[in-house]
């Protein structure tokens, strides 16, 4: 996504001081100025713990007001990118802003799916048309579908028909049909038909038909029919019919996934540690807080330390907040705050 540009930090700091002013006109002027300034939301999120109670309250009001506006801007940029935006980033963006997502945003999501599908179909010479239903009437019906928001949505029942879903996980569904679902953790169902499915985690499906399925982890599916299945990890399918399977998607030409390199960081793996090999000039990484040679400490349980780091980085990038990171610099352990802005 393209950077929106931002004002110098000194201007933001002055406005924060004005938010604490005893003069109403000064506070109001600062409040309105924040509304107009590029990069204000990322700055305000970083100041949400201000010691002044009144300033915190006003910052919270601004963040609540600006978040949906910034989400809309980023969705428009994604659509303009014609399927080139990292799709795992898209999932985090939708989940983080679930309360701000409107019917028109789902329409953009559908357009992105169509662009990715068209590109993959041309490359693999397999004719797919996803979502399966098309035309003005079908799109309007799709936009009228009820929306379900939540964390663990498995308790909603065994079946999901014609819903738009944003949540954490669904792992005990029997039938999911004609749905668009964006989930941050996991998906599991016996049947998945006519669906758009984005999951930043693993998925287990017995049978998928005429669907678009993306998993940030592994996808296990016995039968794939007329489906585009994409996974960062493996796709384990017993039988595929008129389908396209893209596994190890980070190396695929058909889709893009988020990477540290897309922000300007080139990483090198040293056992369980990740070292910053280089930082590209004029990139978002130049002022993020990391330096060449820094060694990023991975958690002992991380099988893929680069992947774990990039997932944490991706979430911080979407939230536009600083990420606390344990590193070794010159052999000395330290903790730093790493921040990237869109």
C-alpha positions as CSV (number, residue, x, y, z in Angstrom):
1,X,0.0,0.0,0.0
2,X,1.2,3.5,-0.7
3,X,2.2,5.8,2.1
4,X,-0.2,8.6,2.8
5,X,2.6,10.9,4.0
6,X,2.7,12.5,7.5
7,X,3.4,15.7,9.3
8,X,6.6,16.2,11.3
9,X,6.5,14.8,14.8
10,X,7.0,18.3,16.3
11,X,3.7,19.5,14.8
12,X,1.9,16.5,16.4
13,X,3.5,17.1,19.7
14,X,2.5,20.8,19.7
15,X,-1.1,19.8,18.9
16,X,-1.1,17.3,21.9
17,X,0.0,20.1,24.2
18,X,-2.9,22.2,22.7
19,X,-5.3,19.4,23.6
20,X,-4.4,19.9,27.2
21,X,-5.0,23.7,27.0
22,X,-7.5,25.3,29.4
23,X,-8.7,27.4,26.5
24,X,-11.6,25.7,24.7
25,X,-10.9,27.4,21.3
26,X,-7.2,26.1,21.5
27,X,-8.4,22.6,22.3
28,X,-11.0,22.6,19.6
29,X,-8.6,23.9,17.0
30,X,-6.1,21.2,17.8
31,X,-8.8,18.6,17.7
32,X,-9.9,19.7,14.2
33,X,-6.3,20.0,13.0
34,X,-5.6,16.4,13.9
35,X,-8.6,15.4,11.8
36,X,-7.0,16.9,8.7
37,X,-3.3,15.8,9.1
38,X,-1.9,12.7,7.3
39,X,-0.3,10.3,9.7
40,X,-2.3,11.6,12.7
41,X,-3.9,8.2,13.5
42,X,-0.6,6.4,13.8
43,X,0.8,9.1,16.1
44,X,-2.3,9.3,18.3
45,X,-2.3,5.5,18.8
46,X,1.2,5.8,20.1
47,X,0.1,8.5,22.6
48,X,-3.0,6.7,23.9
49,X,-1.2,6.3,27.3
50,X,-0.7,10.1,27.8
51,X,-0.4,11.0,31.5
52,X,-3.1,13.7,31.2
53,X,-6.5,12.1,31.6
54,X,-8.3,14.8,29.5
55,X,-5.7,14.4,26.7
56,X,-6.2,10.6,26.8
57,X,-9.9,11.0,26.5
58,X,-9.6,13.4,23.5
59,X,-7.1,11.1,21.9
60,X,-9.4,8.2,22.3
61,X,-12.2,10.2,20.7
62,X,-10.0,11.1,17.7
63,X,-8.8,7.5,17.3
64,X,-12.4,6.2,17.3
65,X,-13.3,8.8,14.7
66,X,-10.3,8.5,12.5
67,X,-10.0,4.7,12.4
68,X,-12.9,4.0,10.1
69,X,-11.7,6.8,7.7
70,X,-8.2,5.4,7.6
71,X,-9.6,1.9,7.1
72,X,-11.6,3.1,4.1
73,X,-8.5,4.8,2.6
74,X,-6.4,1.6,2.9
75,X,-9.2,-0.5,1.4
76,X,-9.4,1.8,-1.6
77,X,-5.6,1.6,-2.0
78,X,-5.7,-2.2,-1.8
79,X,-8.4,-2.3,-4.6
80,X,-6.3,0.0,-6.8
81,X,-3.3,-2.3,-6.4
82,X,-5.3,-4.8,-8.5
83,X,-4.6,-7.9,-6.4
84,X,-0.9,-7.0,-5.6
85,X,-1.4,-6.1,-2.0
86,X,-0.3,-8.9,0.4
87,X,-3.5,-10.9,1.1
88,X,-2.5,-11.9,4.7
89,X,-2.2,-8.2,5.5
90,X,-5.8,-7.8,4.2
91,X,-7.0,-10.3,6.8
92,X,-5.4,-8.5,9.7
93,X,-6.8,-5.2,8.3
94,X,-10.3,-6.6,8.2
95,X,-10.2,-8.2,11.7
96,X,-8.6,-5.1,13.3
97,X,-11.3,-2.9,11.9
98,X,-14.2,-5.3,12.1
99,X,-16.6,-2.8,13.6
100,X,-15.9,-0.3,10.8
101,X,-16.5,-2.7,7.9
102,X,-19.5,-1.7,5.8
103,X,-21.2,-3.4,2.8
104,X,-19.2,-1.4,0.3
105,X,-16.0,-2.7,1.8
106,X,-17.2,-6.3,1.3
107,X,-17.8,-5.3,-2.4
108,X,-14.1,-4.3,-2.6
109,X,-13.1,-7.6,-1.0
110,X,-15.0,-9.4,-3.6
111,X,-13.3,-7.4,-6.3
112,X,-9.9,-8.3,-4.9
113,X,-10.8,-12.0,-4.9
114,X,-11.9,-11.7,-8.6
115,X,-8.6,-10.0,-9.5
116,X,-6.5,-12.7,-7.7
117,X,-8.6,-15.5,-9.3
118,X,-8.3,-14.1,-12.8
119,X,-4.5,-13.8,-12.5
120,X,-4.2,-17.4,-11.2
121,X,-6.6,-18.7,-13.8
122,X,-4.6,-17.1,-16.6
123,X,-1.3,-18.4,-15.3
124,X,-2.5,-22.0,-14.6
125,X,-4.8,-22.1,-17.6
126,X,-7.7,-23.4,-15.5
127,X,-11.0,-21.5,-16.0
128,X,-12.3,-20.5,-12.6
129,X,-15.0,-17.9,-11.9
130,X,-15.1,-16.8,-8.3
131,X,-17.3,-15.9,-6.6
132,X,-19.5,-18.4,-8.4
133,X,-22.6,-16.1,-8.6
134,X,-22.1,-12.9,-10.5
135,X,-24.1,-10.0,-12.0
136,X,-25.7,-6.9,-10.4
137,X,-28.6,-8.8,-8.8
138,X,-26.2,-11.4,-7.2
139,X,-23.9,-8.6,-5.9
140,X,-26.8,-6.7,-4.4
141,X,-28.0,-9.9,-2.7
142,X,-24.4,-10.5,-1.4
143,X,-24.3,-7.0,0.0
144,X,-27.6,-7.5,1.9
145,X,-26.2,-10.6,3.7
146,X,-26.2,-10.3,7.5
147,X,-22.8,-9.8,9.2
148,X,-21.6,-11.9,12.1
149,X,-18.8,-10.5,14.3
150,X,-17.1,-12.3,17.2
151,X,-14.2,-14.3,18.4
152,X,-14.9,-18.1,18.6
153,X,-18.0,-18.3,16.3
154,X,-18.3,-22.1,16.5
155,X,-21.0,-21.8,19.1
156,X,-23.2,-20.0,16.6
157,X,-24.3,-23.4,15.3
158,X,-23.2,-26.1,12.9
159,X,-24.3,-24.3,9.7
160,X,-23.6,-20.9,8.1
161,X,-25.6,-19.8,5.1
162,X,-25.3,-16.5,3.2
163,X,-23.4,-14.6,5.9
164,X,-20.5,-12.1,6.0
165,X,-18.3,-13.2,8.9
166,X,-15.4,-11.5,10.7
167,X,-13.9,-13.2,13.7
168,X,-11.3,-15.3,15.3
169,X,-12.2,-18.9,14.5
170,X,-14.8,-21.4,13.3
171,X,-13.7,-24.9,13.9
172,X,-16.8,-27.1,14.3
173,X,-19.0,-26.2,11.4
174,X,-20.9,-28.7,9.3
175,X,-21.9,-26.7,6.3
176,X,-20.7,-23.2,5.3
177,X,-22.4,-22.0,2.0
178,X,-22.4,-18.7,0.1
179,X,-20.5,-16.9,2.8
180,X,-17.6,-14.5,2.9
181,X,-15.5,-15.1,6.0
182,X,-12.4,-13.4,7.4
183,X,-10.9,-15.2,10.4
184,X,-7.7,-14.4,12.3
185,X,-6.9,-17.9,13.7
186,X,-8.5,-21.0,12.3
187,X,-11.3,-22.5,10.2
188,X,-12.8,-26.0,10.2
189,X,-15.9,-27.3,8.4
190,X,-17.2,-30.4,6.7
191,X,-18.4,-28.5,3.6
192,X,-17.5,-25.2,2.2
193,X,-19.4,-24.2,-1.0
194,X,-19.6,-20.9,-2.9
195,X,-17.5,-19.2,-0.3
196,X,-14.8,-16.5,0.0
197,X,-12.5,-17.6,2.9
198,X,-9.5,-15.7,4.3
199,X,-7.9,-17.3,7.3
200,X,-4.6,-16.2,9.0
201,X,-4.1,-19.7,10.4
202,X,-4.7,-23.4,9.5
203,X,-7.9,-24.7,7.8
204,X,-9.5,-28.1,7.8
205,X,-12.3,-28.7,5.3
206,X,-13.7,-32.1,4.1
207,X,-15.0,-30.7,0.8
208,X,-14.7,-27.3,-0.8
209,X,-16.6,-26.4,-4.0
210,X,-16.6,-23.3,-6.1
211,X,-14.8,-21.3,-3.4
212,X,-11.8,-19.1,-2.8
213,X,-9.7,-20.3,0.2
214,X,-6.6,-18.6,1.5
215,X,-4.8,-19.9,4.6
216,X,-1.8,-18.3,6.3
217,X,-0.9,-21.8,7.6
218,X,-1.7,-25.2,6.2
219,X,-4.9,-26.2,4.4
220,X,-6.2,-29.8,4.7
221,X,-9.1,-30.6,2.4
222,X,-10.1,-34.0,1.1
223,X,-11.9,-32.8,-2.0
224,X,-11.4,-29.6,-4.0
225,X,-13.8,-28.8,-6.9
226,X,-13.7,-25.6,-8.9
227,X,-11.8,-24.0,-6.1
228,X,-8.8,-21.7,-5.8
229,X,-6.8,-22.9,-2.7
230,X,-3.9,-20.8,-1.5
231,X,-1.7,-21.5,1.5
232,X,1.5,-20.1,3.0
233,X,2.3,-23.7,4.1
234,X,1.1,-26.9,2.6
235,X,-2.2,-27.8,0.8
236,X,-3.1,-31.4,1.6
237,X,-5.8,-32.5,-0.8
238,X,-6.8,-36.1,-1.6
239,X,-8.6,-35.2,-4.9
240,X,-8.8,-32.0,-7.0
241,X,-11.1,-31.3,-9.9
242,X,-10.9,-28.2,-12.0
243,X,-9.1,-26.4,-9.2
244,X,-5.9,-24.4,-8.7
245,X,-3.7,-25.3,-5.7
246,X,-1.0,-22.8,-4.7
247,X,1.1,-23.9,-1.7
248,X,4.2,-22.3,-0.2
249,X,2.5,-19.1,-1.5
250,X,5.3,-16.8,-0.3
251,X,7.3,-18.0,-3.4
252,X,4.3,-17.9,-5.8
253,X,4.0,-15.5,-8.7
254,X,0.2,-15.6,-8.4
255,X,-0.2,-13.9,-5.0
256,X,1.7,-11.7,-2.7
257,X,2.2,-12.2,1.1
258,X,3.5,-9.8,3.6
259,X,7.3,-9.9,4.3
260,X,9.8,-7.9,6.2
261,X,11.5,-7.3,2.8
262,X,8.4,-5.5,1.6
263,X,9.1,-2.9,4.3
264,X,12.8,-2.7,3.4
265,X,14.3,-5.3,5.9
266,X,16.4,-8.1,4.6
267,X,16.8,-10.9,7.2
268,X,19.2,-13.7,7.7
269,X,18.5,-16.8,9.8
270,X,21.0,-18.0,12.4
271,X,19.6,-21.1,14.1
272,X,16.7,-19.9,16.2
273,X,17.7,-16.2,15.7
274,X,17.0,-13.8,13.0
275,X,19.6,-11.1,12.1
276,X,19.0,-7.9,10.2
277,X,21.2,-8.3,7.2
278,X,20.5,-5.0,5.4
279,X,18.0,-2.1,5.4
280,X,17.0,-0.7,2.0
281,X,17.5,3.0,1.5
282,X,14.3,5.2,1.2
283,X,12.2,2.4,2.7
284,X,9.8,2.3,5.6
285,X,12.4,0.3,7.5
286,X,15.0,3.2,7.6
287,X,13.5,4.8,10.7
288,X,11.8,1.8,12.3
289,X,14.3,1.5,15.2
290,X,16.3,-1.6,13.9
291,X,19.9,-1.4,12.8
292,X,22.0,-3.7,10.5
293,X,23.4,-6.5,12.6
294,X,20.7,-6.5,15.2
295,X,19.8,-10.1,16.2
296,X,16.1,-10.6,16.9
297,X,15.4,-13.0,19.8
298,X,12.8,-15.6,18.8
299,X,10.6,-17.5,21.3
300,X,11.8,-21.0,22.1
301,X,8.6,-22.6,20.7
302,X,8.9,-20.8,17.3
303,X,9.6,-23.4,14.6
304,X,9.8,-20.7,12.0
305,X,11.4,-17.7,13.6
306,X,11.2,-15.5,10.4
307,X,7.5,-16.3,9.9
308,X,6.7,-15.6,13.6
309,X,8.6,-12.2,13.4
310,X,6.9,-11.3,10.1
311,X,3.4,-12.1,11.5
312,X,4.0,-9.9,14.6
313,X,5.4,-7.2,12.3
314,X,2.4,-7.5,10.0
315,X,0.0,-7.0,12.9
316,X,1.9,-4.0,14.2
317,X,1.9,-2.5,10.6
318,X,-1.8,-2.9,10.3
319,X,-2.5,-1.4,13.8
320,X,0.1,1.3,13.1
321,X,1.5,0.9,16.6
322,X,5.0,0.2,17.9
323,X,6.0,-3.4,18.5
324,X,8.2,-4.3,21.6
325,X,11.1,-6.4,20.4
326,X,13.9,-8.2,22.3
327,X,17.1,-7.9,20.4
328,X,20.9,-8.2,20.8
329,X,22.9,-5.2,19.5
330,X,26.6,-5.6,19.6
331,X,26.2,-8.7,21.8
332,X,24.2,-6.7,24.4
333,X,20.6,-7.7,25.1
334,X,18.0,-4.9,24.9
335,X,14.4,-4.2,24.2
336,X,13.3,-1.6,21.6
337,X,10.1,-0.3,20.1
338,X,9.8,-0.9,16.4
339,X,7.3,1.1,14.4
340,X,6.2,1.3,10.8
341,X,3.6,3.6,9.4
342,X,1.6,3.0,6.2
